[in-house]
Amino acid sequence: MQFQIVTDGVTWLVAETPEARRDFESGDPKVDKETGAPLFQVRLLAMGPDGSAPLRVSVVGDPGLTQATFVRPVGLVLNAMERRGESITWWTVERLEPLGGPEGQPGPAGGSTVKGAAK
């Protein structure tokens, strides 16, 4: 099951440099089953007027981002399934678009921030 997330009203920041995802048991790089492209994980900080929360998202291919880059997540989805009687959830995103700083101030990537709130 997948839940599309609306990101209006939240500022998103890359909290850690993106890393290639690895298989837990073998340590081999994980790849997208459809394209064969490597999967990366990115730790984001979602910041809104009432606080902030970290979340780790998976994206197909190297997003080419550095720590402290403001981004706009495109196609943010919360995925959920049951495996062996346990509920499992994980976040995926189609892509992360680099932006400028908070409140529309120019940042390292230029442009302005798109605000968003998870609903």
Contacts in CASP RR format, 6 or more apart in sequence:
PFRMAT RR
TARGET T0000
AUTHOR 0000-0000-0000
METHOD contacts of the structure
MODEL  1
MQFQIVTDGVTWLVAETPEARRDFESGDPKVDKETGAPLFQVRLLAMGPD
GSAPLRVSVVGDPGLTQATFVRPVGLVLNAMERRGESITWWTVERLEPLG
GPEGQPGPAGGSTVKGAAK
1 79 0 8 1.000
1 80 0 8 1.000
1 81 0 8 1.000
2 77 0 8 1.000
2 78 0 8 1.000
2 79 0 8 1.000
2 80 0 8 1.000
3 77 0 8 1.000
3 78 0 8 1.000
3 79 0 8 1.000
3 80 0 8 1.000
4 75 0 8 1.000
4 76 0 8 1.000
4 77 0 8 1.000
5 75 0 8 1.000
5 76 0 8 1.000
5 77 0 8 1.000
5 78 0 8 1.000
5 118 0 8 1.000
5 119 0 8 1.000
6 116 0 8 1.000
6 117 0 8 1.000
6 118 0 8 1.000
6 119 0 8 1.000
7 72 0 8 1.000
7 73 0 8 1.000
7 76 0 8 1.000
7 114 0 8 1.000
7 116 0 8 1.000
7 117 0 8 1.000
7 118 0 8 1.000
8 114 0 8 1.000
8 115 0 8 1.000
8 116 0 8 1.000
8 117 0 8 1.000
9 48 0 8 1.000
9 115 0 8 1.000
9 116 0 8 1.000
9 117 0 8 1.000
10 46 0 8 1.000
10 47 0 8 1.000
10 48 0 8 1.000
10 115 0 8 1.000
10 116 0 8 1.000
10 117 0 8 1.000
10 118 0 8 1.000
11 46 0 8 1.000
11 47 0 8 1.000
11 48 0 8 1.000
11 70 0 8 1.000
11 101 0 8 1.000
11 102 0 8 1.000
11 113 0 8 1.000
11 115 0 8 1.000
11 116 0 8 1.000
12 44 0 8 1.000
12 45 0 8 1.000
12 46 0 8 1.000
12 47 0 8 1.000
12 70 0 8 1.000
12 71 0 8 1.000
12 72 0 8 1.000
12 73 0 8 1.000
12 96 0 8 1.000
13 44 0 8 1.000
13 45 0 8 1.000
13 47 0 8 1.000
13 68 0 8 1.000
13 69 0 8 1.000
13 70 0 8 1.000
13 71 0 8 1.000
14 42 0 8 1.000
14 43 0 8 1.000
14 44 0 8 1.000
14 65 0 8 1.000
14 66 0 8 1.000
14 67 0 8 1.000
14 68 0 8 1.000
14 69 0 8 1.000
14 70 0 8 1.000
14 71 0 8 1.000
14 96 0 8 1.000
15 43 0 8 1.000
15 44 0 8 1.000
15 45 0 8 1.000
15 54 0 8 1.000
15 67 0 8 1.000
16 42 0 8 1.000
16 43 0 8 1.000
16 67 0 8 1.000
17 65 0 8 1.000
17 66 0 8 1.000
17 67 0 8 1.000
18 40 0 8 1.000
18 41 0 8 1.000
18 42 0 8 1.000
18 59 0 8 1.000
18 62 0 8 1.000
18 63 0 8 1.000
18 64 0 8 1.000
18 65 0 8 1.000
19 40 0 8 1.000
19 41 0 8 1.000
20 29 0 8 1.000
20 30 0 8 1.000
20 38 0 8 1.000
20 39 0 8 1.000
20 40 0 8 1.000
20 62 0 8 1.000
21 29 0 8 1.000
21 30 0 8 1.000
21 38 0 8 1.000
21 39 0 8 1.000
21 40 0 8 1.000
21 41 0 8 1.000
21 58 0 8 1.000
22 28 0 8 1.000
22 29 0 8 1.000
22 30 0 8 1.000
23 29 0 8 1.000
23 30 0 8 1.000
29 38 0 8 1.000
29 39 0 8 1.000
30 38 0 8 1.000
30 39 0 8 1.000
31 37 0 8 1.000
31 38 0 8 1.000
31 39 0 8 1.000
32 38 0 8 1.000
32 39 0 8 1.000
32 60 0 8 1.000
32 61 0 8 1.000
35 60 0 8 1.000
37 60 0 8 1.000
37 61 0 8 1.000
38 60 0 8 1.000
38 61 0 8 1.000
38 62 0 8 1.000
39 58 0 8 1.000
39 59 0 8 1.000
39 60 0 8 1.000
39 61 0 8 1.000
40 58 0 8 1.000
40 59 0 8 1.000
40 60 0 8 1.000
40 61 0 8 1.000
40 62 0 8 1.000
40 63 0 8 1.000
41 56 0 8 1.000
41 57 0 8 1.000
41 58 0 8 1.000
41 59 0 8 1.000
42 56 0 8 1.000
42 57 0 8 1.000
42 58 0 8 1.000
42 59 0 8 1.000
42 63 0 8 1.000
42 65 0 8 1.000
42 93 0 8 1.000
42 96 0 8 1.000
43 54 0 8 1.000
43 55 0 8 1.000
43 56 0 8 1.000
44 54 0 8 1.000
44 55 0 8 1.000
44 56 0 8 1.000
44 57 0 8 1.000
44 71 0 8 1.000
44 73 0 8 1.000
44 96 0 8 1.000
45 52 0 8 1.000
45 53 0 8 1.000
45 54 0 8 1.000
46 52 0 8 1.000
46 53 0 8 1.000
46 54 0 8 1.000
46 55 0 8 1.000
46 118 0 8 1.000
47 102 0 8 1.000
48 115 0 8 1.000
48 117 0 8 1.000
55 91 0 8 1.000
56 91 0 8 1.000
57 73 0 8 1.000
57 76 0 8 1.000
57 91 0 8 1.000
57 92 0 8 1.000
57 93 0 8 1.000
57 96 0 8 1.000
58 90 0 8 1.000
58 91 0 8 1.000
58 92 0 8 1.000
58 93 0 8 1.000
59 92 0 8 1.000
59 93 0 8 1.000
59 94 0 8 1.000
59 95 0 8 1.000
59 96 0 8 1.000
63 95 0 8 1.000
63 96 0 8 1.000
65 71 0 8 1.000
65 96 0 8 1.000
65 98 0 8 1.000
68 108 0 8 1.000
69 98 0 8 1.000
69 108 0 8 1.000
69 109 0 8 1.000
70 98 0 8 1.000
70 99 0 8 1.000
70 100 0 8 1.000
70 101 0 8 1.000
70 102 0 8 1.000
70 107 0 8 1.000
70 108 0 8 1.000
70 109 0 8 1.000
70 113 0 8 1.000
71 96 0 8 1.000
71 97 0 8 1.000
71 98 0 8 1.000
71 99 0 8 1.000
72 96 0 8 1.000
72 97 0 8 1.000
72 99 0 8 1.000
72 113 0 8 1.000
72 114 0 8 1.000
73 93 0 8 1.000
73 96 0 8 1.000
74 93 0 8 1.000
74 94 0 8 1.000
74 95 0 8 1.000
74 96 0 8 1.000
74 97 0 8 1.000
75 93 0 8 1.000
75 94 0 8 1.000
75 95 0 8 1.000
76 91 0 8 1.000
76 92 0 8 1.000
76 93 0 8 1.000
76 118 0 8 1.000
77 91 0 8 1.000
77 92 0 8 1.000
77 93 0 8 1.000
78 89 0 8 1.000
78 90 0 8 1.000
78 91 0 8 1.000
79 89 0 8 1.000
79 90 0 8 1.000
79 91 0 8 1.000
79 92 0 8 1.000
80 87 0 8 1.000
80 88 0 8 1.000
80 89 0 8 1.000
81 87 0 8 1.000
81 88 0 8 1.000
82 88 0 8 1.000
98 109 0 8 1.000
98 110 0 8 1.000
99 107 0 8 1.000
99 109 0 8 1.000
99 110 0 8 1.000
99 111 0 8 1.000
99 112 0 8 1.000
99 113 0 8 1.000
99 114 0 8 1.000
100 106 0 8 1.000
100 107 0 8 1.000
100 108 0 8 1.000
100 109 0 8 1.000
100 110 0 8 1.000
100 111 0 8 1.000
100 112 0 8 1.000
100 113 0 8 1.000
101 107 0 8 1.000
101 108 0 8 1.000
101 110 0 8 1.000
101 111 0 8 1.000
101 112 0 8 1.000
101 113 0 8 1.000
102 113 0 8 1.000
103 113 0 8 1.000
104 111 0 8 1.000
104 112 0 8 1.000
104 113 0 8 1.000
105 112 0 8 1.000
105 113 0 8 1.000
106 112 0 8 1.000
END
